Amino acid sequence: MSDPPARRSLPEVVDMVVRHRAVACVRGAGADTAADALYAVFMSRPGAGGVVRLRLPEPGDRPALADALYEALELPEPRPRRQADAERAIADSLRSRPRTVVLERAHELRTIALQVLYGLWAHQVPDHFPLLLAGDDRLDTVLRRPALAGLHSYMLLWHSLPPAD
């Protein structure tokens, strides 16, 4: 019988996602545990710029996603009133200067917001951008929703943080 595959460390997960401009899910015991751990990895590296930190306000819907991305990417104000125009500006920004997007508390988002984020990653930004979904164990259930099958199928890695002592 062979040994089980070695468990990847969080820095290894981050390296793979950034190198391949892929999508990964990082889960922690608490709602903020995974995001905090991801930021610790990014901040421990020289030149850790290029990370977009997203935490959507309630209700975690499509307009909240556009507002948060528009602000985090430091796009020119005022934000376009039409949702499609704002999403186009966001996609243009990510195409011209890819950054790693870390979505905090992804388990709290509405399905439509996750669908839009997946659409940006998969279709509107042809070379993709690194995308890390951070949350607690509820994220597994959220990503198994039928409407998120596309996002689920592109998940490069699923990483669970060890419980805190």
Salt bridges, closest charged atoms under 4 A:
ASP15 OD1 - ARG45 NH1 2.43
ASP32 OD1 - ARG55 NH2 2.42
ASP32 OD1 - ARG105 NE 2.78
ASP67 OD1 - ARG79 NE 2.74
ASP85 OD2 - ARG82 NH1 3.71
ASP85 OD1 - ARG88 NH1 2.84
GLU87 OE2 - ARG62 NE 2.71
ASP92 OD1 - ARG95 NH2 2.16
GLU104 OE2 - ARG53 NE 2.45
GLU104 OE1 - ARG55 NE 2.89
GLU108 OE2 - ARG105 NH1 2.78
GLU108 OE2 - HIS107 NE2 3.74
ASP136 OD2 - HIS107 NE2 3.54
ASP136 OD2 - ARG138 NH2 2.66
ASP140 OD1 - ARG27 NH1 2.61
